[in-house]
Amino acid sequence: MLVKLLTFKIELRLMPIVKITRNYQVTIPKQIREKLGLKEGDRVEIYWEEDKIIIKKVEEDIEELRDFLPKDFDEILKKVRGNTVDRLKRIGVL
């Protein structure tokens, strides 16, 4: 009789339980933040499916975020920053 041995890789994922605060906030557990590479200030998308809440990391393209700005925004920004430096020099801060 031929016996085949099968090896199965079992990945055990313990589901951390988190508490909802008075302001309806939750803390994402460290192992999940590390696995997804989440850092303070990152943006996430949140939605639900049936009885689950899904939190998904958003990969933002900086150019998409600039769509609402005027086309000459870089020039405007240079002028504003330049004026600020001049003003700070005049009052002796720089």
C-alpha positions, 0 to 999 in steps of 0.5 A, spaced: 500 500 500 502 506 497 501 512 502 502 519 500 504 524 505 501 531 504 504 537 507 499 543 508 502 550 510 497 553 515 497 560 516 494 562 522 491 569 523 489 571 530 484 577 529 485 582 534 479 585 537 480 593 538 475 597 542 471 603 539 473 609 543 468 615 545 469 618 539 468 612 534 475 611 533 479 605 533 487 603 533 489 599 527 494 593 531 501 594 530 502 587 526 497 590 521 500 597 520 507 593 519 504 588 514 501 594 510 506 599 511 501 604 514 504 610 517 502 616 521 498 621 516 497 615 511 490 616 508 485 610 508 479 608 504 473 605 509 467 602 507 463 596 509 461 589 505 455 586 509 457 585 516 464 587 515 468 594 515 474 594 510 480 599 511 484 599 505 490 603 504 490 608 499 496 609 494 495 617 492 498 619 486 500 627 487 498 629 480 491 627 481 491 631 488 493 637 484 488 637 479 484 642 482 489 647 483 490 653 477 495 651 472 500 656 474 500 654 481 507 653 481 509 660 479 504 663 484 507 659 490 514 661 488 511 668 488 508 667 495 514 664 498 519 669 495 515 675 498 515 671 505 522 671 505 523 678 503 518 680 509 522 676 514 528 679 512 525 686 513 523 685 520 530 681 522 527 674 523 532 672 517 
